[in-house]
Amino acid sequence: MTFLRVAVVGSGPAGMYAIQHLLEQSLFDVDIDLFERLPTPWGLVRAGVAPDHPEKKLIADRLFRFFLKRDNVRFFGNVEIGSDISHDELTASYDAVVYAVGASDDKPLAIPGERLPGSFSAREFVAWYNGHPDYRHLQFDLSGPRAVIVGTGNVALDVARMLTLPAPELARTDIAEHALEALQASHVNEVIVLGRRGCQQAAFHNPELEELLHLDGVEVQIEADDLLPPERTDADWDTRRKLATLIRLQARRVAAPAKRIVFKFHHSPVALIGDTHVTGVQVQTHEGSGSPGSGSPGTIDCRLLLRAIGYRGSALPGLPFDMQTGVISNVAGRVMDGSVPRIGVYVTGWIRRGPRGVIGSNKQCAAETVGCLLADAQAGKLSHRTDDPVAQALTANQRPVVSFGGWQRIDRTERQAGAARGRPRIKQTDIGELLASAAR
Amino acid sequence: MTFVIAAPCVADYSCVEVCPVNCISPGPQDPEFQNADQMYIDPRQCIGCGVCVEVCPVAAIYSADSLPAKWRHYTEVNRSYFTQRTNADDIS
């Protein structure tokens, strides 16, 4: 067999890097069909990366876009695997299927009140401000003076920035219109970030932390017992750099601050308070905090609580799922039924290894997954499929499928709307509107 | 003139793959890559060819004298990655 037909499910970084590795190998001629649930490609590059990080979004224009322009790659947007096409139909139509569907759920806090209105995962808030069609109708209560974020990773910092960025700066980004309006009218002027462990164990990365030094009109307070001068610790290089930044943040004087971000390390939530809506969060302090009343609970009033403690993968119908880790069961990207590999079915990205790492981590991950796929093909393990029933079925049932050309029309429409307002683009967030632009 | 990798880096490592003098770390085979949030250029090795600038998909690489003000400290960040880390850093 010198020819391979591969389906890739999901057009975020994981799927796009899988396509890159398939295109760059020279063992096989390959035809690739890319399936995406939304009418728009790029996954979290579009719906996750913060609006004030436009450089990171360049990866779609400078890299991913070129893969979809290849003659041997077809984009099927607005097609959901599992409902529009079943897993079995997919495997019956392709020599190999690569799932790159990411992590669509959240780790639970597992505390009372977690599901009260006013308590959201940061994932939902991020999807809302980035204009993900499934989250555009969410309503966040921004009428109170305070929001509380649980967790200290990069997502926590993204969310803290979006809640405190001056309105004119937000208006220069590609933030969704509904979110821009809501945040411009926001009364939140204090964002509390809770970290269970100390500042030396915080999950945020250095670049994201250093950005807080440049937030206009936003004061940053750090409450942590382990905030030591870097030269007085034996912490690693990354942590020493964080400590230096935290000390600079602490010392920074902001004239007439409009808003502030307060990091409370050694604090974790015990319960959310409220009858019909969150009105506060009960917290406990942890060993090492040394603050008076260590271990005793306190309460922070808030009407918005965002849980930023990590994403979690969801099970897919027809595929083995590891409940413990929240990933599709696999070894090195080969999907496994117990100890038996499911021939021709692969995973890559967060649904393979869990929600960890940055965009480029998925490139190395995809290299290994595609390596397994190619090795199986070379060993003659893959069944060769020559017909194209999936594409035929989609055409037959009149499903409004968005091609790459359709996406380019959406892209152009959004950029033109943005140019008129001094913004990079104005995102379309309604499925019907997106399909209309794609068909125009 | 050395080149410097700044905050937009997403660890795509296309730069590592094209660098003719192998002065960009960590690469995907290095143990540090697992926890890396970006790549760094060793100013003691960089020959200033700029090939990395061309392939970077997020335009994160600048010549040291053209870094935007908010990222000027990345000259020191890149340098210190190679000079200030200890063996203990590689394990963590």
Interface residues (C-beta under 8 A of the other chain):
Chain A: H53 E55 K56 L58 I59 R62 L63 H205 N206 P207 E210 E211 H214 D234 D236 W237 D238 R240 R241 G357 V358 I359 G360 S361 K363 Q364 A367
Chain B: A7 P8 C9 V10 A11 D12 Y13 S14 P28 F33 Q34 N35 A36 D37 Q38 C56 P57 V58 A59 A60 K70 H73 V77 S80 Y81 Q84 R85 T86 A88 D89 S92
